[in-house]
Amino acid sequence: MYHVYFDSGTSNTRAYLLKDRDVIDIIKKNIGSKDSSIAGSNLVLIKGLKQLYDWLLEHNHLHDEEIAGIYASGMVTSPFGITEVPHLSTPLSPRELYSGIYTHRETKCFQRDIHLIRGAKTIADHFRIDKENIPMINNMRGEEIEIFGVLSDLPEEWRAGNTAIFLSGSHTHIAYVKKGELFDILSTFSGELFHAISTGTILSGSIHCNTEGLDEEMVLYGFKDLKQYGMNRALYIAHALKIFDVSDNAGRKSYLEGVITGGVTLAFEKVLRDKWREVDKVIVAGNNSIAKVYEITLKNIGRKMDIMTLIASGKQSFAVKGLLDILKKGGA
């Protein structure tokens, strides 16, 4: 039995062809909700998804009627996605995510149903949001399915405990998983902020993002200066490292990583003190370099926790694993 799954974000979409529980083909396209926002219509996104779908079918000698179901998660449920679908409120289990799947009849290109996995939020549906309480509110679209993919790779002790899961990307979302359920969320900017600062400011002459290597000492200097002086001053110091020839580019890039990921770590440290006091295990899911930066900063917040890094590559997508776990536990 064949299924197609779209993992669609702000800028990129990956399409997976699954046969039973195995990924047999993948294709990626630079298309996402950002393109719909710019165009003022979601047709550009839907056409892009259909192109990916047609490629998977043609490349694998399949026909539309052989695909039992199409699933999608991420920004496809946002106002600039396929159709806007409300978030589900935490706490959430895989079964509840399955029950919340929204089936949308897509008539512009696909002429068939697409099953949309809803995002997650930390408030009830009728909660009144104002400027006083908005700092306590968090949400995600797409990461909720990855969380359960990460959990499927963990030993039972970690799945059933009080674990924080870092999912790094343009945003870094931190999920509090309690007894196998998505219990709470902390959302931050990270990768997008690093990119904007290193390419769109005067620091672009000091930080070259394609530089390989990580300088652990400079990561810690960036984190230390962030805590001591704040972000504005720390960013100036990153620039001064170039002006006064104190560090090479790998060191300057590592320093900036320490500043940006350090900001996420400080937000995490505060929520540990205020709300997530039972958390004693941390999972960092992402690519090798950014996971290492988080390990460095997390080990320097003065709290003893077990830290594990999980890296997904190739066909081993956390999102696909999460989809399969949700469908299985939902009874599909």
C-alpha positions as CSV (number, residue, x, y, z in Angstrom):
1,M,0.0,0.0,0.0
2,Y,1.4,3.4,-1.0
3,H,1.0,6.8,0.7
4,V,2.5,10.2,0.0
5,Y,3.5,12.6,2.8
6,F,4.4,16.3,2.6
7,D,6.6,17.9,5.3
8,S,6.1,21.5,4.3
9,G,7.7,24.5,6.0
10,T,8.0,28.2,5.4
11,S,10.5,27.9,2.6
12,N,10.9,24.2,1.7
13,T,8.9,21.1,1.2
14,R,9.9,17.5,1.3
15,A,7.7,14.9,-0.3
16,Y,8.0,11.2,0.7
17,L,6.7,8.1,-1.0
18,L,6.0,5.4,1.5
19,K,5.2,1.7,0.8
20,D,3.7,0.3,3.9
21,R,6.1,1.6,6.6
22,D,9.2,2.2,4.4
23,V,10.3,5.4,2.6
24,I,11.1,4.4,-1.0
25,D,11.6,7.9,-2.5
26,I,12.1,11.5,-1.5
27,I,12.1,14.8,-3.4
28,K,12.6,18.3,-2.1
29,K,11.5,21.6,-3.6
30,N,12.1,25.2,-2.5
31,I,8.4,26.0,-2.0
32,G,6.5,26.8,1.1
33,S,4.0,29.1,2.8
34,K,6.3,32.1,2.3
35,D,5.7,31.8,-1.5
36,S,1.9,31.9,-0.9
37,S,2.3,34.9,1.3
38,I,4.3,36.8,-1.3
39,A,2.0,35.8,-4.1
40,G,-1.2,36.6,-2.1
41,S,-2.6,33.2,-3.0
42,N,-2.0,29.6,-1.9
43,L,-2.2,28.4,-5.5
44,V,1.6,28.7,-6.0
45,L,2.1,26.3,-3.0
46,I,-0.6,23.8,-4.1
47,K,0.9,23.7,-7.7
48,G,4.3,23.1,-6.2
49,L,3.1,20.2,-4.1
50,K,1.3,18.7,-7.1
51,Q,4.6,18.9,-9.1
52,L,6.3,17.0,-6.3
53,Y,3.5,14.5,-6.2
54,D,3.5,13.9,-10.0
55,W,7.3,13.5,-9.9
56,L,7.1,10.8,-7.3
57,L,4.4,8.9,-9.2
58,E,6.3,9.2,-12.6
59,H,9.7,8.3,-11.1
60,N,8.2,5.2,-9.5
61,H,5.9,4.1,-12.3
62,L,2.7,4.7,-10.2
63,H,-0.7,6.1,-10.9
64,D,-2.8,8.4,-8.7
65,E,-5.3,5.6,-7.9
66,E,-2.5,3.5,-6.4
67,I,-1.9,6.1,-3.7
68,A,-4.1,5.1,-0.7
69,G,-3.7,8.4,1.1
70,I,-2.0,11.8,1.1
71,Y,-0.9,13.3,4.4
72,A,0.7,16.7,5.1
73,S,2.0,18.6,8.1
74,G,3.7,21.9,8.9
75,M,2.9,25.3,7.5
76,V,0.3,23.7,5.2
77,T,-2.3,24.3,8.0
78,S,-1.3,28.0,8.3
79,P,-3.2,30.9,6.7
80,F,-0.8,30.7,3.8
81,G,-0.9,26.9,3.5
82,I,-3.3,24.5,1.8
83,T,-6.0,25.7,4.2
84,E,-6.0,27.2,7.6
85,V,-6.7,24.6,10.4
86,P,-6.8,25.5,14.1
87,H,-4.1,24.2,16.4
88,L,-4.8,21.4,18.9
89,S,-4.3,22.3,22.6
90,T,-1.7,20.6,24.7
91,P,-1.3,18.1,26.3
92,L,-1.4,15.9,23.2
93,S,-0.8,12.2,22.6
94,P,-0.3,10.5,19.2
95,R,-3.9,9.2,19.4
96,E,-5.2,12.7,19.9
97,L,-3.1,14.0,17.0
98,Y,-4.6,11.2,14.9
99,S,-8.2,12.1,16.0
100,G,-7.5,15.7,15.1
101,I,-6.5,15.0,11.5
102,Y,-8.4,17.4,9.2
103,T,-9.4,16.0,5.9
104,H,-9.4,18.7,3.1
105,R,-10.8,18.1,-0.3
106,E,-8.3,19.8,-2.6
107,T,-10.1,20.7,-5.9
108,K,-7.6,23.1,-7.6
109,C,-4.9,20.6,-8.5
110,F,-5.1,17.2,-6.8
111,Q,-8.9,16.6,-7.0
112,R,-8.7,14.4,-4.0
113,D,-8.5,14.4,-0.2
114,I,-5.4,15.6,1.7
115,H,-5.2,14.6,5.4
116,L,-3.7,17.5,7.4
117,I,-1.9,17.0,10.7
118,R,-2.8,19.9,13.0
119,G,-0.2,22.0,14.8
120,A,-0.1,22.4,18.6
121,K,-0.7,25.3,21.0
122,T,-0.4,25.8,24.7
123,I,-3.7,27.5,25.3
124,A,-7.4,26.3,25.2
125,D,-9.5,27.3,22.2
126,H,-11.3,30.2,23.9
127,F,-8.4,31.6,25.9
128,R,-8.3,35.4,25.8
129,I,-4.9,36.6,24.8
130,D,-3.6,40.0,25.8
131,K,-0.3,41.8,26.2
132,E,0.1,40.6,29.7
133,N,-0.2,36.9,29.1
134,I,1.2,36.5,25.6
135,P,4.8,35.8,26.8
136,M,3.4,32.5,28.2
137,I,1.9,31.4,24.9
138,N,3.6,29.1,22.4
139,N,2.7,27.2,19.3
140,M,4.2,25.0,16.5
141,R,3.2,23.7,13.1
142,G,5.1,20.6,11.9
143,E,7.3,20.1,14.9
144,E,4.5,18.3,16.9
145,I,4.8,15.3,14.5
146,E,8.6,15.3,14.7
147,I,8.4,15.1,18.5
148,F,6.7,11.8,18.3
149,G,9.2,10.6,15.7
150,V,12.0,11.5,18.1
151,L,10.2,9.6,20.9
152,S,9.9,6.5,18.8
153,D,13.7,6.3,18.7
154,L,14.1,6.6,22.5
155,P,14.4,3.9,25.2
156,E,11.3,3.4,27.3
157,E,12.9,5.2,30.3
158,W,13.2,8.4,28.2
159,R,9.8,8.1,26.6
160,A,8.0,7.7,29.9
161,G,10.0,10.3,31.8
162,N,10.2,14.1,32.0
163,T,12.1,15.0,28.9
164,A,12.8,18.2,27.0
165,I,13.2,17.9,23.2
166,F,15.1,20.6,21.3
167,L,14.0,20.8,17.6
168,S,16.3,23.3,15.9
169,G,15.7,25.1,12.6
170,S,14.6,28.6,11.6
171,H,12.9,28.5,15.0
172,T,14.0,26.3,17.9
173,H,11.0,24.8,19.6
174,I,11.5,23.0,22.9
175,A,8.9,20.4,23.8
176,Y,8.3,19.2,27.3
177,V,7.3,15.5,27.0
178,K,5.7,14.1,30.1
179,K,4.9,10.3,30.2
180,G,4.8,10.1,26.4
181,E,2.6,13.2,25.8
182,L,3.4,16.6,24.4
183,F,2.8,18.5,27.6
184,D,4.1,22.0,27.0
185,I,6.1,24.1,24.4
186,L,8.8,26.8,24.5
187,S,9.2,28.6,21.1
188,T,12.1,30.8,20.0
189,F,13.8,32.3,17.0
190,S,17.2,30.9,16.3
191,G,18.4,29.8,12.8
192,E,16.5,32.5,11.0
193,L,18.0,35.1,13.4
194,F,21.5,33.8,12.9
195,H,21.0,33.9,9.1
196,A,19.6,37.5,9.2
197,I,22.4,38.8,11.4
198,S,25.2,37.0,9.5
199,T,24.0,38.0,6.1
200,G,21.9,41.2,6.4
201,T,24.0,43.3,8.8
202,I,27.5,44.7,9.1
203,L,28.4,41.4,10.6
204,S,28.2,39.8,7.1
205,G,31.8,40.9,6.6
206,S,32.9,39.2,9.8
207,I,30.9,35.9,9.7
208,H,31.1,33.5,6.8
209,C,28.4,30.9,7.2
210,N,30.0,28.3,5.0
211,T,33.1,28.1,7.2
212,E,33.6,24.5,8.6
213,G,34.6,23.7,12.1
214,L,33.4,24.6,15.6
215,D,35.5,26.3,18.3
216,E,34.0,25.2,21.6
217,E,35.9,27.8,23.5
218,M,34.5,30.6,21.4
219,V,31.0,29.2,21.7
220,L,31.4,29.6,25.5
221,Y,32.8,33.1,25.1
222,G,29.7,34.1,23.1
223,F,27.4,32.5,25.7
224,K,29.3,34.2,28.6
225,D,29.2,37.6,26.9
226,L,25.5,37.2,26.2
227,K,24.8,36.6,29.8
228,Q,27.1,39.4,31.0
229,Y,26.3,42.2,28.5
230,G,23.1,41.2,26.6
231,M,22.7,40.5,22.9
232,N,23.4,44.0,21.6
233,R,26.8,44.3,23.2
234,A,27.6,40.6,22.4
235,L,26.9,41.2,18.7
236,Y,29.2,44.2,18.7
237,I,31.9,42.1,20.2
238,A,31.5,39.6,17.4
239,H,32.2,42.4,15.0
240,A,35.1,43.6,17.1
241,L,36.7,40.2,16.9
242,K,37.2,40.9,13.2
243,I,38.2,44.5,13.4
244,F,41.0,43.8,15.9
245,D,41.9,40.4,14.4
246,V,41.4,38.5,17.6
247,S,39.9,35.4,16.0
248,D,39.6,33.6,12.7
249,N,36.3,33.2,11.0
250,A,35.6,29.7,12.5
251,G,36.0,31.3,15.9
252,R,33.8,34.3,15.1
253,K,31.1,32.1,13.7
254,S,31.3,29.9,16.8
255,Y,31.1,33.0,19.0
256,L,27.9,34.1,17.2
257,E,26.5,30.6,17.5
258,G,27.1,30.9,21.3
259,V,25.2,34.2,21.3
260,I,22.2,33.0,19.3
261,T,21.8,29.5,20.7
262,G,22.7,30.9,24.1
263,G,19.6,33.0,24.0
264,V,17.5,29.9,23.5
265,T,19.4,28.2,26.3
266,L,18.7,31.1,28.7
267,A,15.0,31.0,27.8
268,F,15.0,27.2,28.5
269,E,16.9,27.8,31.8
270,K,14.1,30.2,33.0
271,V,11.3,27.9,32.1
272,L,13.1,25.1,34.0
273,R,13.1,27.2,37.1
274,D,9.5,28.5,36.7
275,K,7.5,25.6,35.2
276,W,9.4,22.5,34.1
277,R,11.1,21.7,37.4
278,E,10.7,17.9,36.8
279,V,12.7,17.8,33.6
280,D,15.9,15.8,34.0
281,K,16.6,14.6,30.5
282,V,17.2,16.6,27.3
283,I,17.2,15.5,23.7
284,V,18.8,17.7,21.0
285,A,17.5,16.7,17.6
286,G,19.1,18.3,14.5
287,N,22.2,18.4,12.5
288,N,25.6,17.6,14.0
289,S,27.0,21.2,14.3
290,I,24.0,22.9,15.9
291,A,23.4,20.0,18.2
292,K,27.0,20.3,19.5
293,V,26.5,24.0,20.1
294,Y,23.4,23.3,22.2
295,E,25.3,20.6,24.1
296,I,28.0,23.1,25.0
297,T,25.6,25.8,26.2
298,L,23.3,23.4,28.1
299,K,26.2,21.9,30.1
300,N,26.9,25.5,31.3
301,I,23.6,26.4,32.9
302,G,24.4,24.9,36.3
303,R,21.8,22.2,36.2
304,K,22.6,18.5,36.1
305,M,20.7,16.8,33.2
306,D,21.2,13.8,31.0
307,I,21.7,15.0,27.4
308,M,21.3,12.9,24.3
309,T,21.8,14.0,20.7
310,L,19.7,12.4,17.9
311,I,20.6,13.0,14.2
312,A,18.2,12.2,11.4
313,S,19.6,11.9,7.9
314,G,18.5,10.7,4.5
315,K,15.3,8.7,4.6
316,Q,15.3,8.6,8.4
317,S,13.1,11.7,8.9
318,F,11.7,12.4,12.4
319,A,8.6,13.7,10.7
320,V,8.0,10.5,8.8
321,K,8.6,8.4,11.9
322,G,6.2,10.6,13.7
323,L,3.5,10.2,11.0
324,L,3.9,6.4,11.2
325,D,3.7,6.4,15.0
326,I,0.5,8.6,14.9
327,L,-1.2,6.4,12.3
328,K,-0.3,3.2,14.2
329,K,-1.4,4.4,17.6
330,G,-4.5,5.9,16.1
331,G,-5.5,2.5,14.7
332,A,-4.9,3.3,11.0
